[in-house]
Amino acid sequence: MYDFKKIIINNIPLIDVRAPIEYNKGAFLNSVNLPIMQDDERHEIGIEYKKNGNAAAIELGHRLVSGNIRAERINSWIKFIEDNPNAVIYCFRGGQRSKISKQWIAEANRDVERIEGGYKAFRTYLMEESKNINSSILILAGYTGAGKTRVLDNINYAIDLEKIANHRGSSFGRYVSKQPTQINFENNLAYAIIKHQHENYKYMLLEDEGRHVGTNFIPRDLTQKFATGSMVVLDETLEHRLDITLNEYVCVAQEQYCAITEDGLNDWANYITESIQRLQKRLGNTMVREVVQMFDDAFSYQLKSGDIEAHKDWIECLLTNYYDPMYKYQLEKNTMPILFRGNTREVTEYLLDLKIY
């Protein structure tokens, strides 16, 4: 079997020759999609295979991918290999497509390693190997806005689930850019775990997320493993949490929307309003209407004055009436031992002082 761990640890570049539709469903972090067949070509060949068998499908494939089309695809592989001499090529099962690609590359006087078993074998390895966690699990808990992610950024043995999921982990946590597909989330998380285990850290630090991070969810085996850990609780004042939440959900979020969408501020405002309205079941109609009005007032004031401080009013209302009661309930149900609790400085010092090897 190919040394998959070597690919992960050394960030070896990968050439994925599957069709774009396959690649977009699930791929690997250090891969680039340089397909031997585009989606429409793959579709035609699939129909031919069902009608007339493998030999006829291969013959059609050679007709569809010939002449200038074939030359362009070979040139794209050659260029990537010249830029990345240690590149490795694969298709779905390590079958016809990667074999033919490797052969065409060889005919152009270049050589490339090929993964036998292809994408399927590599993904199977990732899913199995990511279960082999030897480190003790530490869960960093704390009220919304306490700055847990900021603490994680300072700890070498931490894995940032929110970063992997491209989501802040709350009802308002969606970024402008999309979350990864569930398959990509699992692949990327497995990469992070395998790299972490390669360092032989004594601990693995994770943020207290539950099973879901936005639309992504942590595989059940890992959820069960994470639940066996111990907890470190980050306590911060409401004022501190308001400042952090204002920065992340207003300042940074507005910048991201304005950089990506044509009507950035209004697109952001619509997203916040929709997010508040989704809390109707828990907060009730009256409270939701009040929070929406507070938000509208703050946004109008911002547009007139450029001042964002008024956004703290609706943020504080949501923290104290929605997030804090929910977190308090979850903490009371928690069965993990609490090893330490303190403010940002104290928790950071505690985590950095741990013997990690």
C-alpha atoms as one frame of an Amber mdcrd trajectory, in Angstrom:
protein
   0.000   0.000   0.000   1.202   3.513  -0.760   2.690   5.471   2.151  -0.265
   7.797   2.709   1.192   9.224   5.902   4.175  10.446   3.894   1.808  12.407
   1.627   0.183  14.078   4.638   3.257  14.865   6.716   5.332  16.101   3.763
   2.431  17.897   2.027   3.204  16.055  -1.200   1.350  17.644  -4.155  -1.312
  15.444  -5.722  -2.703  15.382  -9.256  -6.331  14.288  -9.177  -7.335  13.181
 -12.693 -10.976  12.505 -11.806 -13.698  14.580 -13.430 -14.549  17.929 -11.752
 -17.912  16.616 -10.503 -16.084  13.908  -8.553 -13.401  16.260  -7.288 -15.914
  18.816  -6.040 -17.680  16.196  -3.918 -14.513  15.295  -2.066 -10.775  15.799
  -2.474  -7.556  16.193  -0.492  -5.944  19.353   0.863  -2.770  19.195  -1.240
  -4.477  18.135  -4.482  -5.178  19.912  -7.752  -7.832  18.785 -10.228  -6.302
  18.210 -13.670  -8.840  15.797 -15.146  -8.218  13.352 -17.933 -11.927  13.698
 -18.767 -14.345  16.548 -18.258 -17.805  15.869 -16.826 -19.569  15.578 -20.177
 -16.914  13.226 -21.556 -17.102  11.045 -18.463 -20.886  10.936 -18.812 -20.686
   9.783 -22.437 -18.127   7.123 -21.618 -20.257   5.879 -18.727 -23.216   5.395
 -21.048 -21.000   3.540 -23.532 -19.682   1.296 -20.766 -23.202   0.305 -19.705
 -24.249  -0.383 -23.304 -21.204  -2.061 -24.798 -18.712  -2.839 -22.033 -15.256
  -1.755 -20.937 -13.371  -2.125 -24.209 -15.872   0.025 -26.085 -15.786   2.653
 -23.314 -11.975   2.844 -23.437 -12.068   3.174 -27.227 -14.582   6.031 -26.971
 -12.440   7.683 -24.339  -9.426   7.687 -26.639 -11.536   9.218 -29.413 -12.949
  11.943 -27.157  -9.587  12.780 -25.580  -7.319  12.957 -28.607  -5.399  15.458
 -30.710  -5.157  18.933 -29.218  -7.411  18.021 -26.274  -5.093  15.206 -25.265
  -2.008  17.394 -25.772  -3.446  20.161 -23.582  -4.171  17.751 -20.755  -0.755
  16.144 -20.938   0.849  19.603 -20.939  -1.079  20.570 -17.792   0.244  17.473
 -16.010   3.799  18.021 -17.254   3.792  21.642 -16.110   2.557  20.672 -12.655
   5.180  17.900 -12.378   7.940  20.303 -13.452   6.821  22.725 -10.731   6.341
  19.863  -8.219   8.841  17.057  -9.008   7.556  14.889  -6.137   3.926  15.019
  -7.316   1.765  11.887  -7.185  -1.146  11.071  -9.492  -4.393   9.203  -8.813
  -7.945   8.626 -10.006 -10.874   7.125  -8.099  -9.767   3.515  -7.634  -6.318
   3.674  -9.209  -7.701   2.099 -12.360  -7.792   3.012 -16.027  -7.683   6.792
 -15.788  -4.540   7.123 -13.681  -2.848   4.285 -15.594  -3.515   5.980 -18.921
  -2.469   9.376 -17.528   0.797   7.930 -16.223   1.419   6.235 -19.594   0.850
   9.468 -21.533   3.164  11.321 -19.150   5.823   8.635 -19.665   5.485   9.034
 -23.440   6.348  12.703 -22.900   9.576  11.587 -21.167   8.390  12.385 -17.659
   7.708  10.095 -14.739   5.200  10.347 -11.898   4.272   8.100  -9.007   0.750
   6.711  -8.997  -1.463   5.749  -6.052  -2.751   2.244  -6.496  -6.243   2.158
  -5.089  -6.597   5.861  -5.840  -8.833   8.290  -3.982 -10.879   5.508  -2.416
  -7.870   3.843  -0.789  -6.484   7.147   0.495  -9.813   8.216   1.983 -10.236
   4.823   3.657  -6.800   5.299   5.224  -7.749   8.780   6.461 -11.004   7.614
   8.061  -9.350   4.678   9.834  -6.134   6.406  10.873  -7.938   9.451  12.291
  -9.548   7.189  14.899  -6.123   6.327  16.342  -5.796   9.218  18.771  -3.263
   8.552  21.507  -3.260  12.047  23.010  -5.327  13.020  26.043  -8.229  15.206
  25.002  -8.615  18.698  26.462 -11.815  20.606  25.718 -11.673  24.399  25.927
 -15.084  25.637  27.057 -16.413  29.109  27.740 -19.306  31.459  27.127 -19.836
  32.734  23.582 -17.443  35.575  22.821 -14.935  34.625  25.509 -12.211  34.306
  22.863 -11.658  30.551  22.783 -10.379  30.616  19.207  -7.808  33.252  20.141
  -6.486  30.976  22.858  -6.322  28.013  20.467  -4.204  30.086  18.082  -1.457
  30.261  20.724  -1.328  26.535  21.483   0.730  24.222  19.249  -1.171  21.083
  20.200  -4.600  22.535  19.400  -6.826  21.561  16.471  -9.201  24.319  15.380
 -12.441  22.606  14.353 -14.054  25.913  13.387 -11.206  26.745  11.020 -11.459
  23.328   9.376 -15.236  23.752   9.028 -14.914  27.415   7.912 -17.578  28.378
  10.435 -17.577  30.188  13.772 -19.697  27.483  15.350 -22.731  29.570  16.320
 -26.083  30.573  14.840 -24.340  33.650  13.393 -21.140  31.840  12.524 -21.397
  31.441   8.759 -18.683  33.065   6.667 -19.281  34.536   3.211 -17.234  31.721
   1.680 -18.882  28.314   1.785 -18.186  25.546   4.242 -16.412  22.486   2.871
 -18.493  19.514   1.797 -18.955  16.977   4.575 -16.488  14.655   2.823 -13.875
  17.420   2.601 -14.460  18.358   6.242 -13.794  14.743   7.249 -10.720  14.531
   5.006  -9.290  17.816   6.306  -9.979  16.897   9.933  -8.250  13.559   9.398
  -5.221  15.378   7.959  -5.074  17.593  11.060  -5.368  14.642  13.455  -2.716
  12.564  11.662  -0.308  15.525  11.626  -1.022  16.105  15.319  -0.362  12.460
  16.197   2.859  12.521  14.181   4.176  15.177  16.604   3.540  12.803  19.555
   1.830  15.495  21.600   0.617  14.348  24.998  -2.535  16.462  24.643  -4.979
  17.421  21.919  -6.789  20.702  22.619 -10.180  21.277  20.997 -12.861  23.909
  21.359 -16.137  22.820  22.935 -18.269  22.480  19.799 -20.763  19.682  20.180
 -21.117  17.443  17.163 -22.096  20.062  14.586 -20.026  22.988  13.324 -22.402
  24.782  11.009 -23.550  22.275   8.402 -20.543  20.030   8.997 -20.628  17.347
  11.662 -17.877  15.478  13.453 -17.918  11.712  12.759 -19.506   9.732  15.571
 -16.331   7.807  16.493 -14.454  11.073  16.983 -17.336  12.655  18.895 -17.238
   9.751  21.339 -13.471  10.029  21.672 -13.607  13.787  22.297 -16.243  13.213
  24.993 -13.718  11.235  27.062 -11.582  14.313  27.647 -11.165  16.837  30.425
 -12.281  20.439  30.354 -10.566  23.791  30.708 -13.020  26.669  31.169 -12.353
  30.169  29.881 -14.143  32.798  31.981 -14.309  36.376  30.723 -16.331  39.453
  31.614 -19.393  40.387  29.574 -17.641  43.585  28.493 -14.688  41.589  27.133
 -17.033  39.193  25.328 -18.974  42.077  23.783 -15.759  43.550  22.383 -14.703
  40.226  20.856 -18.139  39.480  19.410 -18.443  42.989  17.982 -15.079  42.610
  16.286 -15.722  39.150  14.825 -19.398  39.334  13.890 -19.536  42.999  12.867
 -16.107  44.415  11.963 -14.488  41.356  10.411 -17.738  40.007   8.957 -18.576
  43.310   7.269 -15.087  43.499   5.767 -15.471  39.991   4.359 -18.882  40.707
   2.860 -17.701  43.977   1.323 -14.686  42.225  -0.198 -16.759  39.487  -1.828
 -20.284  40.731  -2.590 -21.410  43.762  -4.587 -23.735  45.067  -1.878 -21.592
  43.953   1.056 -23.056  45.853   4.005 -26.669  45.169   3.072 -25.915  41.500
   2.346 -24.330  41.256   5.797 -27.329  43.004   7.393 -29.750  40.623   5.672
 -27.760  37.643   6.931 -27.784  38.929  10.538 -31.532  39.626  10.376 -32.240
  36.148   9.008 -30.043  34.621  11.722 -31.946  36.460  14.461 -35.272  35.352
  13.020 -34.138  31.720  13.059 -34.022  31.966  16.877 -37.768  32.576  17.033
 -38.590  29.119  18.369 -36.329  29.616  21.395 -36.707  33.337  22.032 -40.334
  33.845  21.017 -41.881  36.313  18.590 -41.750  39.333  20.898 -38.070  38.982
  21.786 -37.084  38.361  18.160 -38.930  41.472  17.023 -37.178  43.503  19.719
 -33.726  42.208  18.746 -34.388  42.829  15.054 -35.439  46.399  15.880 -32.294
  46.900  17.957 -30.230  45.636  15.052 -32.032  47.866  12.539 -31.445  50.888
  14.773 -27.751  50.059  15.193 -27.256  49.469  11.473 -29.030  52.707  10.545
 -26.863  54.614  13.024 -23.735  52.990  11.587 -24.685  54.002   8.044 -25.221
  57.600   9.177 -22.279  58.007  11.546 -19.807  55.222  10.750 -19.954  54.183
  14.425 -20.511  50.476  15.139 -20.720  50.657  18.951 -24.533  50.583  18.906
 -24.363  46.996  17.647 -23.370  46.018  21.178 -27.011  46.470  22.244 -28.433
  43.598  20.179 -25.302  41.501  20.732 -25.638  41.841  24.517 -29.329  40.981
  24.318 -28.545  37.767  22.419 -25.664  36.822  24.690 -27.633  37.224  27.907
 -30.965  35.838  26.669 -29.909  33.106  24.251 -26.278  32.014  24.349 -25.529
  32.335  28.064 -28.528  30.321  29.347 -27.811  27.633  26.760 -24.152  27.428
  27.715 -24.926  27.405  31.453 -27.314  24.501  30.922 -24.710  22.578  28.907
 -22.008  23.206  31.511 -24.277  21.968  34.286 -24.877  18.756  32.316 -21.175
  18.332  31.652 -19.656  15.157  33.102 -16.046  15.930  32.146 -13.661  16.800
  34.961 -12.750  20.498  34.951  -8.984  20.779  35.262  -8.714  24.557  35.305
 -10.707  27.720  34.826  -9.633  31.336  34.515  -9.437  34.364  32.248  -7.624
  34.490  28.911  -4.195  35.136  30.399  -4.559  32.504  33.097  -5.929  29.813
  30.783  -3.282  30.513  28.145  -0.501  30.284  30.720  -1.953  27.048  32.102
  -2.113  25.442  28.657   1.378  26.614  27.689   2.846  25.332  30.962   1.592
  21.774  30.426   4.275  19.218  29.543   3.182  18.281  26.029   5.659  15.452
  25.350
